[in-house]
Amino acid sequence: MVRHRLLRRELLGFAAAGLLAYAVDLALFLYLRGPAGLGPLTAKALSFVAGCTVAYAGNAHGTYRDTRVRGPRPYAMFFAVNLAGAAVQLLCLAVSHYGLGLTSQRADIVSGAVVGMALATGVRFWGTRTLVFRDAGRVRSWTG
């Protein structure tokens, strides 16, 4: 029962940090594309970095505040984990759109923002808990 509570607390904290990071990413992207007048790739790159920073702070000071950070450059590892998640989302979109020929706007949203986001969140959760944050030098365990 304690393991389930630990897992639930970890998942809720991770989700809260991720939702806040997503909101920052989206709001900054919209501002940079609109009033700031930046191009789409520059705007997205900057908003992605801002979102990663918010997610790292939320996880470091919230979800994983009682755990050790692995290595001398935890933010760099966290950023790499988030890049891997972004790559998963792009891969889902590419496979659906170009590989399967599902080219409608709805198909792109489902593959990139639903399926891709779900898989990317799994990658980010696993990478954050096993590669970035550790408990007493070991991977946090709620399974046994």
ChimeraX attribute file (.defattr): number of C-alpha atoms within 10 A of each C-alpha:
attribute: neighborCount
match mode: 1-to-1
recipient: residues
	/A:1	7
	/A:2	8
	/A:3	12
	/A:4	11
	/A:5	11
	/A:6	15
	/A:7	16
	/A:8	13
	/A:9	13
	/A:10	19
	/A:11	14
	/A:12	13
	/A:13	17
	/A:14	23
	/A:15	18
	/A:16	17
	/A:17	23
	/A:18	22
	/A:19	15
	/A:20	15
	/A:21	24
	/A:22	19
	/A:23	13
	/A:24	20
	/A:25	23
	/A:26	16
	/A:27	14
	/A:28	20
	/A:29	23
	/A:30	18
	/A:31	14
	/A:32	19
	/A:33	17
	/A:34	13
	/A:35	8
	/A:36	12
	/A:37	11
	/A:38	15
	/A:39	11
	/A:40	13
	/A:41	11
	/A:42	13
	/A:43	20
	/A:44	19
	/A:45	13
	/A:46	15
	/A:47	23
	/A:48	23
	/A:49	16
	/A:50	18
	/A:51	25
	/A:52	25
	/A:53	18
	/A:54	21
	/A:55	25
	/A:56	25
	/A:57	17
	/A:58	21
	/A:59	22
	/A:60	20
	/A:61	13
	/A:62	15
	/A:63	22
	/A:64	23
	/A:65	13
	/A:66	13
	/A:67	19
	/A:68	16
	/A:69	20
	/A:70	18
	/A:71	12
	/A:72	8
	/A:73	10
	/A:74	17
	/A:75	18
	/A:76	12
	/A:77	18
	/A:78	22
	/A:79	20
	/A:80	16
	/A:81	22
	/A:82	25
	/A:83	17
	/A:84	16
	/A:85	23
	/A:86	20
	/A:87	14
	/A:88	21
	/A:89	22
	/A:90	18
	/A:91	15
	/A:92	22
	/A:93	24
	/A:94	17
	/A:95	14
	/A:96	18
	/A:97	18
	/A:98	10
	/A:99	11
	/A:100	10
	/A:101	11
	/A:102	16
	/A:103	13
	/A:104	10
	/A:105	10
	/A:106	10
	/A:107	16
	/A:108	19
	/A:109	13
	/A:110	16
	/A:111	23
	/A:112	25
	/A:113	16
	/A:114	15
	/A:115	17
	/A:116	23
	/A:117	19
	/A:118	16
	/A:119	17
	/A:120	25
	/A:121	20
	/A:122	13
	/A:123	17
	/A:124	24
	/A:125	20
	/A:126	13
	/A:127	19
	/A:128	23
	/A:129	22
	/A:130	16
	/A:131	18
	/A:132	25
	/A:133	27
	/A:134	19
	/A:135	16
	/A:136	11
	/A:137	11
	/A:138	12
	/A:139	16
	/A:140	17
	/A:141	13
	/A:142	14
	/A:143	8
	/A:144	5
